[in-house]
Amino acid sequence: MFNKVLIANRGEIALRVLRACKELGILTVAVHSTADADAMHVRLADESVCIGPPKAADSYLNIPSIVSACEITGADAVHPGYGFLSENARFADILTAHNITFIGPSGDHIRIMGDKIEAKETVERLGIPVVPGSKGAVASEADAARIADEIGYPVLVKAAAGGGGRGMKVAETAADLSSAFSTARAEAKSAFGDDAMYIEKYLGTPRHIEIQVLGDGQGNAVHLGERDCSLQRRHQKVWEEALSPALNDRQRKEIGETVSKAIADLGYSGVGTIEFLYEDGEFYFIEMNTRLQVEHPVTEAITGIDLVVEQLRVASGSPLSMTQDDITFSGHAIECRINAENPRTFAPSPGRITYYHPPGGLGVRVDSAVYQGYMIPPHYDSLIGKLIVHGRDRVECLMRLRRALDEFVVDGIQTTIPLFRDLLEQADIANGDYSIRWLEEFLAREHDKE
Ligand code: MV4
């Protein structure tokens, strides 16, 4: 196992990683920008290094500063958390070249999954079902029109370098294709400097269901069930739950086994998430994330497995400590993302937390790095915490969530907590009856009421 791990992140995820390291007897190094000198991850780490000014590009994304911090402190591994450098293949390669372990998959696996065309080709070869669409990149508008006619409208034009919804346009009919293609392509060119495009059948009202996997790079892999992340706003997840209200045990076993076999065959090491759209009983792969995800605690709640501990174990060269038969799913878990935002407009609301009282009790977990008196800096994303509740079934989980939200007090700033109280009043939420469109339609209805 590692002696000392540097955590190349901030906020709640830096704390999450730090906790796993401490429980394994590993020393921790925090890095921070000048804006984060008072942050909790800095206070709780064994050592800390200031790596630059507030702007992320100059600190948390500054590879030379982070490598220097490793050399100064003698860290033998780096955990990247999520966001920032967590899916940067060059960072993984540079650390490896410096004899520092990147706690994550190989640079090559990150690179493959970062190119959405290559990712799709790769997983399709491994037996994972994908969305019908172009074979590889689409060269020209004429090519696009021919392929779209074959697939049938509506179609979605996507950027190979995209993900998270950027560089994506729907063409409802053949008449829309030319403008959809050129708009999406121009967007991709300016956002990513890469205008390779592909085309897919557009699915109208799917759910977003993702499968958590864990591989050891030695030919072993397991799946840890799915998370339903359909409740999103502008490609930001708001509420995640496990297991999905839409799947039965037979479907779960079938897609889970398909995915874990593919991940084993790929020789993948570390945690990963295979994202699917799910519509009319069918799964369609869209992307793979090669990092630990924000919503990983719902999977931890229903499996009892510490995903960060598993990351540390496989990154240090241990084979998987479990087989698929060791993994069972118990009860139901829901995560609410608590953002420092206006709960109606979602405008950021940084500032000082004047009073803070998190909920507690059986089945309640709060992952957060804030505290009473903490000043939320305006430079980073607005996630200030996650409330994760676990119950024996979904009904108990919903009741516990309502109770926990009622206990939660965050004063001095605006948060998304009131949104979750409203969501719990909705019959569709109580019934688990929602698609990727549900939340934006709900917010539009609420807006019209005012
Ligand atoms: C799609 C789709 C419908 N059909 N692909 C959005 C971001 C990127 N991860 C993939 N996305 C989508 N791909 C096909 N063929 C709809 C979306 C999509 C979406 C997906 C998951 C969660 C929320 C979403 C919101 C809008 C669009």
Boltz pocket constraint, residues with backbone or C-beta under 6 A from the ligand:
constraints:
  - pocket:
      binder: B
      contacts: [[A, 131], [A, 156], [A, 163], [A, 164], [A, 165], [A, 166], [A, 200], [A, 201], [A, 202], [A, 203], [A, 204], [A, 208], [A, 229], [A, 230], [A, 232], [A, 235], [A, 277], [A, 286], [A, 287], [A, 436]]
      max_distance: 6.0
